[in-house]
Amino acid sequence: MNELNGHNTNDEISLKELLEKGKEWYFYLLSQWKIIILVAIIGAAIGLTYSFIKKPVYTATLSFALEDEKSDGGLGSALGLASSFGIDLGGGGGSIFTGSNLTELFKSRSMVEQTLLSSVNLKGKVISLAEMYIQNQGWREKWNTNVKYKSIQFLPNVDRDKFTRVHDSILGKIYDDLTKTALSVGQKDKKIAIINIDVASTNELFSKYFTEALVQEVSDFYIDTKSKKSRDNMLILERQTDSIRRELNGAITGVAVANDNTFGLNPAMNVRRAPSARRQVDVQANTAILTELVKQSELAKVTLRKETPLIQIIDKPILPLKKEGLGKVKGAIIGGIFVVFMTVLVLIIRRLLKIIYGEK
């Protein structure tokens, strides 16, 4: 029982000592009020200055939906019938650039660089998005004093193979900056098949132009890749159709010429009518072939239209874009609180060091 009472007494003493220490630290910090107020003013001034220097960030958002593969209905039956006769119209096209693969395609270096080299009209002057980014970052002013970079230009729609190692290095730097901090591609909800592209930049027009150009580049690349087989088949069928049509026209002309040559001929001389009969067979054969080729060509065109476009744009970035910046009041408050916190921490550490070394 006595031990229990002793234990409670020690606890009460420890709590009292803790309260006393708290009061001691409180009054110590209170005695430093002049320093704390001074640094709070300085911190607020720093935060306010930073809010003026810090450029606002503009975010362009574009949303699109992927085209669903649906039942082909009558077209599927027609394609199946054509396939049964050994006719490949190129339907399908694979799914290499769907789902997650497509979102990664937007962030690939090839697509981003091609987008950067696309042209935009800025204040009546046609420049590339890469040049627009360089000017916005203030790199051009620094390069003017450097012989190595002074002559570097990124003209719009230029042949990528003509670039030097320095060009590649700069494009690589821009690509890293964009993909790490500025470009975001993904779904807000996995249950919803709508993909959002966000591009953040301190230049409002760059955010808008880059977002739209990137979607266009990826869409064109997808169409060229996925529908290449269908397009090639369609072009082959069109060439074959044109060739057979020329042959048919020639055969029709040949029939007319042969008939003219045998006009008024003795009916008993049938051998002289053989060329006309042969040309007539050519006309019939070419007519049948042309009819089938026209059917196949039309099916190929329908197949190609079915596979494009991939991207159905829902919302485009519209000016003015969403703006995020550090407000003047917010900047002053954050700056003041941060500097006061750091000052209090330094004061506490300094006093602790005095106590420790003073005891020693």
C-alpha positions as CSV (number, residue, x, y, z in Angstrom):
1,M,0.0,0.0,0.0
2,N,2.8,2.4,0.9
3,E,4.6,1.5,-2.4
4,L,1.4,2.3,-4.3
5,N,1.1,5.7,-2.6
6,G,4.7,6.3,-3.3
7,H,4.2,5.5,-6.9
8,N,1.3,7.9,-7.2
9,T,3.3,10.6,-5.5
10,N,6.1,10.2,-8.0
11,D,3.7,10.4,-10.9
12,E,2.2,13.6,-9.4
13,I,5.6,15.1,-9.0
14,S,6.6,14.1,-12.6
15,L,3.4,15.8,-13.9
16,K,4.1,18.9,-11.9
17,E,7.6,19.0,-13.2
18,L,6.4,18.6,-16.8
19,L,4.0,21.5,-16.3
20,E,6.7,23.6,-14.8
21,K,9.0,22.9,-17.7
22,G,6.3,23.8,-20.1
23,K,5.7,27.1,-18.4
24,E,9.4,27.7,-18.4
25,W,9.7,27.1,-22.1
26,Y,6.6,29.2,-22.8
27,F,7.9,32.2,-20.9
28,Y,11.3,31.8,-22.6
29,L,9.7,31.9,-26.1
30,L,7.5,34.8,-24.9
31,S,10.6,36.7,-23.9
32,Q,11.9,36.4,-27.4
33,W,8.7,38.0,-28.9
34,K,10.6,40.8,-30.5
35,I,12.7,38.4,-32.5
36,I,9.7,36.2,-33.4
37,I,7.7,39.2,-34.6
38,L,10.6,40.5,-36.6
39,V,11.2,37.2,-38.4
40,A,7.4,36.9,-38.9
41,I,7.4,40.2,-40.8
42,I,10.5,39.2,-42.7
43,G,8.9,35.8,-43.6
44,A,5.7,37.4,-44.7
45,A,7.7,39.8,-46.9
46,I,9.6,36.9,-48.4
47,G,6.3,35.0,-49.1
48,L,4.7,38.1,-50.6
49,T,7.7,38.6,-52.9
50,Y,7.7,35.0,-53.9
51,S,4.0,35.3,-54.8
52,F,4.9,38.1,-57.2
53,I,7.8,36.2,-58.7
54,K,6.1,32.8,-59.0
55,K,4.3,32.4,-62.3
56,P,0.9,30.9,-62.2
57,V,0.4,27.5,-63.7
58,Y,-2.2,26.9,-66.4
59,T,-3.6,23.4,-66.9
60,A,-5.2,22.3,-70.1
61,T,-7.5,19.3,-69.9
62,L,-8.8,17.2,-72.8
63,S,-11.0,14.2,-72.4
64,F,-11.7,11.5,-74.9
65,A,-13.3,8.0,-75.1
66,L,-11.9,5.0,-76.9
67,E,-14.0,3.6,-79.6
68,D,-15.6,0.3,-78.5
69,E,-15.4,-2.8,-80.6
70,K,-19.0,-3.7,-81.3
71,S,-20.8,-6.3,-83.2
72,D,-20.4,-5.9,-87.0
73,G,-23.8,-7.2,-87.9
74,G,-24.3,-7.4,-91.6
75,L,-20.8,-6.2,-92.3
76,G,-19.4,-9.0,-90.2
77,S,-21.3,-11.5,-92.3
78,A,-20.1,-9.9,-95.5
79,L,-16.5,-10.0,-94.3
80,G,-16.9,-13.6,-93.3
81,L,-18.3,-14.5,-96.7
82,A,-15.4,-12.7,-98.4
83,S,-12.9,-14.5,-96.1
84,S,-14.4,-17.9,-97.1
85,F,-13.4,-17.2,-100.7
86,G,-9.8,-16.3,-99.6
87,I,-10.4,-12.5,-99.7
88,D,-8.7,-10.7,-96.8
89,L,-10.1,-7.2,-96.3
90,G,-8.0,-6.4,-93.3
91,G,-10.7,-6.2,-90.6
92,G,-9.7,-6.1,-87.0
93,G,-6.3,-4.5,-87.0
94,G,-5.3,-5.8,-83.6
95,S,-5.5,-4.2,-80.2
96,I,-1.8,-3.2,-79.5
97,F,-2.7,0.4,-78.9
98,T,-5.8,0.1,-76.8
99,G,-6.3,0.5,-73.0
100,S,-3.1,1.1,-71.0
101,N,-0.9,0.8,-74.1
102,L,-2.6,3.8,-75.6
103,T,-2.1,6.0,-72.5
104,E,1.6,5.1,-72.5
105,L,1.7,6.0,-76.2
106,F,0.7,9.5,-75.3
107,K,3.8,9.8,-73.1
108,S,6.2,8.1,-75.5
109,R,9.2,10.2,-76.6
110,S,8.4,9.7,-80.3
111,M,4.9,11.2,-79.9
112,V,6.0,14.0,-77.6
113,E,8.9,15.1,-79.9
114,Q,6.7,15.0,-83.0
115,T,4.2,17.2,-81.2
116,L,6.9,19.6,-80.2
117,L,8.0,19.9,-83.8
118,S,4.4,20.7,-85.0
119,S,3.6,24.3,-86.0
120,V,1.6,26.9,-84.2
121,N,0.7,30.5,-85.1
122,L,1.9,32.8,-82.3
123,K,1.3,36.5,-82.8
124,G,1.3,36.1,-86.6
125,K,4.5,34.1,-86.6
126,V,4.6,30.4,-87.4
127,I,6.9,28.6,-84.9
128,S,7.2,25.1,-83.5
129,L,6.0,24.1,-80.0
130,A,9.6,23.3,-79.1
131,E,10.6,26.9,-79.8
132,M,7.6,28.2,-77.9
133,Y,8.6,26.1,-74.9
134,I,12.2,27.4,-75.1
135,Q,11.1,31.0,-75.2
136,N,8.8,30.5,-72.3
137,Q,11.6,29.0,-70.2
138,G,13.9,31.8,-71.1
139,W,16.6,29.6,-72.6
140,R,17.0,31.6,-75.7
141,E,18.3,34.6,-73.8
142,K,21.0,32.4,-72.2
143,W,21.9,30.7,-75.5
144,N,22.6,34.1,-77.2
145,T,25.8,34.3,-75.2
146,N,26.8,30.7,-76.0
147,V,28.3,30.0,-79.4
148,K,27.3,26.3,-79.2
149,Y,23.6,27.0,-78.7
150,K,23.2,30.4,-80.4
151,S,22.5,28.9,-83.9
152,I,20.2,26.1,-82.6
153,Q,16.7,26.4,-84.1
154,F,13.7,24.2,-84.0
155,L,11.8,24.9,-87.2
156,P,8.2,23.5,-87.5
157,N,7.7,20.2,-89.4
158,V,11.4,19.8,-90.1
159,D,12.9,16.4,-90.9
160,R,13.9,14.8,-87.6
161,D,16.9,13.0,-89.1
162,K,18.6,16.3,-89.8
163,F,19.0,17.1,-86.2
164,T,22.4,17.2,-84.5
165,R,23.4,15.7,-81.1
166,V,22.7,19.1,-79.5
167,H,19.2,19.2,-80.9
168,D,18.6,15.7,-79.6
169,S,19.9,16.7,-76.2
170,I,17.6,19.7,-75.9
171,L,14.6,17.8,-77.1
172,G,15.4,15.1,-74.5
173,K,15.5,17.8,-71.8
174,I,12.2,19.2,-72.9
175,Y,10.7,15.7,-73.0
176,D,11.9,14.9,-69.4
177,D,10.5,18.2,-68.1
178,L,7.1,17.6,-69.7
179,T,6.6,13.9,-68.9
180,K,7.8,14.3,-65.2
181,T,5.9,17.3,-64.2
182,A,3.6,18.7,-66.9
183,L,2.0,15.8,-68.7
184,S,-0.5,13.5,-67.1
185,V,-2.6,10.8,-68.9
186,G,-5.0,8.5,-67.1
187,Q,-8.6,7.6,-66.1
188,K,-10.2,9.3,-63.2
189,D,-12.2,6.1,-62.5
190,K,-11.3,2.7,-63.8
191,K,-15.0,1.9,-64.3
192,I,-15.3,4.8,-66.8
193,A,-13.7,4.4,-70.2
194,I,-12.9,8.1,-70.5
195,I,-9.3,9.2,-70.5
196,N,-8.1,12.6,-69.5
197,I,-5.0,14.4,-70.7
198,D,-3.7,17.2,-68.5
199,V,-0.8,19.5,-69.5
200,A,0.4,22.1,-67.0
201,S,2.6,25.1,-68.0
202,T,3.3,28.6,-67.0
203,N,2.2,29.6,-70.6
204,E,-1.5,29.3,-71.1
205,L,-1.3,29.1,-74.9
206,F,1.4,26.4,-74.8
207,S,-0.7,24.2,-72.5
208,K,-3.7,24.5,-74.9
209,Y,-1.7,24.1,-78.1
210,F,0.4,21.2,-76.9
211,T,-2.6,19.2,-75.6
212,E,-4.5,19.5,-78.9
213,A,-1.4,18.8,-81.0
214,L,-0.5,15.7,-78.9
215,V,-3.9,14.2,-79.3
216,Q,-3.8,14.8,-83.1
217,E,-0.4,13.2,-83.4
218,V,-1.4,10.1,-81.5
219,S,-4.7,9.8,-83.4
220,D,-2.9,10.0,-86.8
221,F,-0.3,7.5,-85.7
222,Y,-3.0,5.1,-84.5
223,I,-5.0,5.4,-87.7
224,D,-1.9,4.9,-89.9
225,T,-0.7,1.9,-87.9
226,K,-4.0,0.1,-87.0
227,S,-5.6,0.6,-90.4
228,K,-2.5,0.1,-92.6
229,K,-3.5,-3.4,-93.7
230,S,-7.0,-2.4,-94.6
231,R,-5.8,0.7,-96.4
232,D,-3.2,-1.4,-98.4
233,N,-5.9,-3.9,-99.3
234,M,-8.2,-1.2,-100.4
235,L,-5.5,0.4,-102.6
236,I,-4.7,-2.9,-104.2
237,L,-8.4,-3.6,-104.9
238,E,-8.7,-0.1,-106.4
239,R,-5.7,-0.7,-108.7
240,Q,-7.1,-4.1,-109.8
241,T,-10.5,-2.5,-110.4
242,D,-9.0,0.2,-112.6
243,S,-6.9,-2.4,-114.5
244,I,-9.9,-4.6,-115.2
245,R,-12.0,-1.6,-116.2
246,R,-9.3,-0.7,-118.8
247,E,-9.3,-4.3,-120.0
248,L,-13.0,-4.3,-120.3
249,N,-13.1,-1.0,-122.2
250,G,-10.4,-2.4,-124.5
251,A,-12.4,-5.6,-125.0
252,I,-15.6,-3.6,-125.8
253,T,-13.7,-1.6,-128.4
254,G,-12.2,-4.8,-129.8
255,V,-15.7,-6.3,-130.2
256,A,-16.8,-3.2,-132.1
257,V,-13.7,-3.3,-134.4
258,A,-14.2,-7.0,-135.1
259,N,-17.9,-6.5,-135.9
260,D,-16.9,-3.7,-138.3
261,N,-14.4,-6.0,-140.0
262,T,-17.0,-8.7,-140.5
263,F,-19.8,-6.4,-141.6
264,G,-21.5,-7.8,-144.8
265,L,-19.3,-10.9,-144.6
266,N,-20.6,-14.1,-146.2
267,P,-22.4,-16.1,-143.5
268,A,-20.6,-19.3,-144.6
269,M,-17.2,-17.8,-143.6
270,N,-17.6,-18.3,-139.8
271,V,-13.8,-18.4,-139.2
272,R,-13.7,-14.7,-139.9
273,R,-16.1,-14.2,-137.0
274,A,-13.8,-15.9,-134.4
275,P,-12.0,-12.6,-133.3
276,S,-15.4,-11.0,-132.6
277,A,-16.5,-14.0,-130.5
278,R,-13.2,-14.1,-128.6
279,R,-13.5,-10.4,-127.7
280,Q,-17.1,-11.0,-126.7
281,V,-15.9,-13.7,-124.2
282,D,-13.3,-11.2,-122.9
283,V,-16.1,-8.6,-122.3
284,Q,-18.2,-11.1,-120.4
285,A,-15.3,-12.3,-118.3
286,N,-14.0,-8.9,-117.5
287,T,-17.5,-7.7,-116.6
288,A,-17.9,-10.5,-114.1
289,I,-14.4,-9.8,-112.6
290,L,-15.1,-6.1,-112.4
291,T,-18.4,-6.7,-110.7
292,E,-16.7,-8.8,-108.0
293,L,-13.8,-6.4,-107.6
294,V,-16.2,-3.4,-107.1
295,K,-18.0,-5.3,-104.4
296,Q,-14.7,-6.2,-102.7
297,S,-13.5,-2.6,-103.0
298,E,-16.6,-1.2,-101.4
299,L,-16.3,-3.7,-98.5
300,A,-12.7,-2.7,-98.0
301,K,-13.8,1.0,-97.9
302,V,-16.4,0.2,-95.3
303,T,-13.9,-1.8,-93.3
304,L,-11.4,1.1,-93.3
305,R,-14.1,3.6,-92.2
306,K,-15.1,1.2,-89.4
307,E,-11.6,1.2,-87.9
308,T,-11.3,5.0,-87.8
309,P,-11.3,7.2,-85.9
310,L,-10.1,5.7,-82.6
311,I,-10.4,8.8,-80.4
312,Q,-13.8,10.4,-79.8
313,I,-13.0,13.8,-78.2
314,I,-15.4,14.8,-75.5
315,D,-14.0,18.0,-74.1
316,K,-11.3,20.3,-75.5
317,P,-9.3,22.9,-73.5
318,I,-11.1,26.3,-73.7
319,L,-9.5,29.6,-72.8
320,P,-9.2,30.8,-70.1
321,L,-7.6,27.7,-68.7
322,K,-7.6,26.6,-65.1
323,K,-5.1,28.8,-63.2
324,E,-3.2,27.8,-60.1
325,G,-1.0,30.4,-58.4
326,L,0.2,31.5,-55.0
327,G,-2.0,34.4,-53.8
328,K,-0.4,37.4,-52.2
329,V,-2.2,36.9,-48.8
330,K,-1.6,33.1,-48.9
331,G,2.1,33.7,-49.8
332,A,2.6,36.2,-46.9
333,I,0.9,33.8,-44.4
334,I,2.8,30.8,-45.5
335,G,6.1,32.6,-45.5
336,G,5.5,34.1,-42.1
337,I,4.4,30.8,-40.5
338,F,7.3,28.9,-42.0
339,V,10.0,31.4,-40.9
340,V,8.5,31.7,-37.4
341,F,8.5,27.9,-37.1
342,M,12.1,27.7,-38.1
343,T,13.1,30.5,-35.8
344,V,11.3,28.9,-32.8
345,L,13.0,25.6,-33.6
346,V,16.4,27.3,-33.7
347,L,15.7,29.1,-30.4
348,I,14.7,25.8,-28.7
349,I,17.8,24.0,-30.0
350,R,20.1,26.8,-28.9
351,R,18.7,26.8,-25.4
352,L,18.9,23.1,-25.1
353,L,22.5,23.2,-26.1
354,K,23.2,25.8,-23.5
355,I,21.5,23.7,-20.8
356,I,23.4,20.6,-21.8
357,Y,26.8,22.2,-22.0
358,G,26.1,24.3,-19.0
359,E,25.4,21.2,-16.9
360,K,28.6,19.7,-18.1
